[in-house]
Amino acid sequence: MWRARAAAVCVVCQSLANSSYGVKGKSPLQKLHLVSRSIHHPHYTSSKFQRPPLRTSIQQFSSLNRLPLRKTKLLSVKYGYLSHRNFWVARLASRLLKLRYLVLGSAVGGGYTAKKTYDQWKEMLPDLSDYKWIVPDFIWELDEHIDFEKLSKALPDAEDLAKLLPDFDKIGESLSSLKGFFSPGYNLVSEVIGASDLLLLLGSQGETAFRATDQGYENDKQYKKVSDKEKIDQLQEELLHTQLKYQRILERLEKENKELRKLVLQKDDKGIHQRKLKKSLIDMYSEVLDILSDYDASYNTQDHLPRVVVVGDQSAGKTSVLEMIAQARIFPRGSGEMMTRSPVKVTLSEGPHHVALFKDSSREFDLTKEEDLAALRNEIEIRMRKSVKEGCTVSAETISLNVKGPGLQRMVLVDLPGVISTVTSGMAPDTKDTIFSISKAYMQNPNAIILCIQDGSVDAERSIVTDLVSQMDPHGKRTIFVLTKVDLAEKNVASPNRIQQIIEGKLFPMKALGYFAVVTGKGNSSESIESIKDYEEEFFQNSKLLKTCMLKAHQVTTRNLSLAVSDCFWKMVRESVEQQADAFKATRFNLETEWKNNYPRLRELDRNELFEKAKNEILDEVISLSQVTPKHWEEILQKTLWERVSTHVIENIYLPAAQTTNSGTFNTTVDIKLKQWTDKQLPNKAVEVAWETLQEEFSHFMTEKKGKEHDDIFDKLKQAVKEESIKRHKWNERAEDSLRVIQHNALEDRSISDKQQWDAAIHFMEDTLQSRLKDTESVIEDMVGPDWKKRWLYWVGRTKEQTIRNETKNELEKMIKCNEDHAAYLANDEVTTVRKNLEAKGVAVDPCLIKDTWHQVYRRHFLRTALSHCNLCRRGFYYYQRHFVDSELECNDVVLFWRIQRMLAITANTLRQQLTNTEVRRLEKNVKEVLEDFAEDSDKKVKLLTGKRVQLAEDLKKVREIQEKLEAFIEALHQEK
């Protein structure tokens, strides 16, 4: 252009120079004005001779600079030029050169007008940023993951295309000026789309309907015969093939990128021990959701964080869609029966190895191995069955599972039990309502992404979940609709337009952000994920739904679905997470204020911290058992043991032996009965007494209130620990055998060494007999009723039975007065005599009543006689030392009670040693084990540590933890962005 302008100016200048306006000869270029000389004339030469090139430096100026002009430097005279000035020529050239003002003004004005028109068109265009999620992420990140050299080699040869096209060089030069405004990824997409458009226009050899005319008249004539419909079909088929071709190219490049990322992640894994591992965004977010699932409070803020909720009718293919997204067959499967019995939270994240693990377990399941997959499915099924309570079919308890692998889209999905319409046999009656309530609880979260799964092989009118989803999200702002089993639908549905209506959102009474059609297998549970992907790609490649444009390319395959769901999930997270963090911040402030007002002098101890405090107190109390004095142990053991065995000693040993006539028979009877008692009952009774005594002392220390330091919040926990420890404790089995020998030796000893022991035995005998006499008199008083004093003082009377017993008692007392040495039992004739005497008084008496009354009357008589005899034996120690020789006083009963007393003392001492040396330590060990078990059982702690204070501290801790986790997540989210 500049050359053309220079040539034009040269012509003007030459014409001026050759004119006859007072100029002699041809005017050379050097004699023109400097402005004219600023234009270079490379072709100017003299007709007479060639001049040498000028050696003077010529400075170029523009008329816009308004600089002062220099004087013209004249050439030498030897060249034949005159030194006169031609100013009018310079003025004319200057005016002609003013044309560039017009050109420059036109360019500026035209550019401004073009920019204004562009801005107006730009404002008229709609904002497509809200629909950016429709395009997968990898399109925007192609420049990071695609090798341009490989892609350029895969594209058609430009030389071949250039032969059939107009000259695109000029177009390319004009477009190259805009190259700097676009990213490399966008350039690559433009190249791919441009190449595909060219292929659509040109087609493969011998198949396209739009050929260049260089192939001759015969080809043009052949293509003119093709109908419009065939052209459209052929173009659509070529478009589909081209899209699939570039889809395979992108998939191959993504696969290579996936392998490279896997190698990088594996390299990072090797250096984990050298650096602190940084958690990924999705792992941080999953931790927040796990904490919220355990948040035991009445606040509902945990339901406002985003998660992808997967809902659908039973057997609609929910599990299969999740498995395709997770790229592994991880869920238990069944034919027609309900397999998902509780919500399963699946956190998908990227990692070097394809593994799965539960949040409460360290075991990793390798998803590339079939045995680990089977073990994982079995573990999920076991956890589901454990979460379901007895008498129920489904549970609201969430099972948390993390799945990591190369190329997985980061998101959190919750698989819910399938919605049913009828409760079948074997299900709980409330199963249907429970499933609806669980689904509504998750879907009513305003930030939850609802992934609605609909079976495409059944009639749309049978759908239940679509009505439920339309109720929860009537405007479809957070719903993604997925039509499964499209292969069966295309095969079975008579009208393919019905599928198109579903995907376009015109058939169901619900709205959605996007509609997708997928194929998740052929119905065989043993199929691998790779085979299902190949089958899905092959189906859609040959499907009439795509060929006839009923379905669009971005609406098919589970890969496009997972990309769209992941984009929606993270978009919702970015929009709502800061709002939720502010909500938890406000909740934390409210809880802290409530704590300060209600418990100003107490520390904020949550349930775990309170449990540790109670644990220390309980262990201190157990240790205090070892501080009990031996004297205290022996007194308690001796007293308790005598209370247990005194009845047996009096009724079965002393009273039968006392009925004998001489001392030899008395001692023989006593020895025999003591031996039998020692061999069978006494050691066992002694161990029982020792165990009960230990329990009582332990309970005393556990329940004893310690003034102001006592905290009643631990009472239930202490009681449960005490009961469980006592239940687990078992006394040493060898204790009875050793105790039996000791007791037998103690009872065999009859030698009272001094008067003090004799007096102690008499005192022990008197206390025992008086206690028995008192009990006997109380029984007789109940039998015969109140005496005359009580009747007059308290205005009470006797019943008819009491009157009869009173008359019988009087007759029996007369009989004993007549014979104080009467035997312990009445003879039959004596019973008859008493009955007749009573009948003579007008009292009819049954013989059994006479015998019962006699037993109590004779018992009182015997105890009174024994007490009087015991009083006489106070001075009998001297006769005892002489073995009662030449003495009418015999005190063998005192010796018996001494033997019993000594056996009790020795037994108490033995049991005390066993308690302090063995059993207390074993009990302390049991208490520690119980506390450890309770510490691991969170449900147990919740039941035992209750109250407003505990709940408030627990809520405060959870809210603080959630807020901190959310703030860390938001910071990491901003850094990644």
Secondary structure, 3 states (H helix, E strand, C coil): CHHHHHHHHHHHHHHHHHCCCCCCCCCCHHHCCHHHHCCCCCCCCCCCCCCCCCCCCCCCCCCCCCCCCCCCCCCCHHHCCCCCCCHHHHHHHHHHHCHHHHHHHHHHHHHHHHHHHHHHHHHHCCCCHHHHHHCCHHHHCHHHHCCHHHHHHHCCCHHHHHHHCCCHHHHHHHHHCCHHHCCHHHHHHHHHHHHHHHHHHHCCCCCCCCCCHHHCHHHHHHHHCCCHHHHHHHHHHHHHHHHHHHHHHHHHHHHHHHHHHHHHHHHHHHCHHHCCCCCCHHHHHHHHHHHHHCCCCCCCHHHHCCCEEEEEECCCCHHHHHHHHHCCCCCCCCCCCCCCCCCEEEEEEECCCCEEEECCCCCCEECCCHHHHHHHHHHHHHHHHHHCCCCCCCCCCCEEEEEEECCCCCEEEEECCCECCCCCCCCCCCHHHHHHHHHHHHHCCCCCEEEEEEECCCCHHHCCHHHHHHHHCCCCCCEEEEEECHHHHHHHCCCCHHHHHHHCCCCCCCCCCEEEECCCCCCCCCCCHHHHHHHHHHHHHHCHHHHCCCCCHHHECHHHHHHHHHHHHHHHHHHHHHHHHHHHHHHHHHHHHHHHHHCCCCCCCCHHHHHHHHHHHHHHHHHHHHHCCHHHHHHHHHHHHHHHHHHHHHHHHHHHHHCCCCHHHHHHHHHHHHHHHHHHCHHHHHHHHHHHHHHHHHHHHHHCCCHHHCCHHHHHHHHHHHHHHHHHCCCCCHHHHHHHHHHHHHHHCCCCCCHHHHHHHHHHHHHHHHHHHHHHHHHHHHHHCCCHHHHHHHCCCCCHHHHHHHHHHHHHHHHHHHCCCCCCCCCHHHHHHHHHHHHHCCCCCCHHHHHHHHHHHHHHHHHHHHHHHHHHHHHCHHHHHCCCCCCCCCCHHHHHHHHHHHHHHHHHHHHHHHHHHHHHHHHHHHHHHHHHHHHHCHHHHHHHCCCHHHHHHHHHHHHHHHHHHHHHHHHHHHHHC
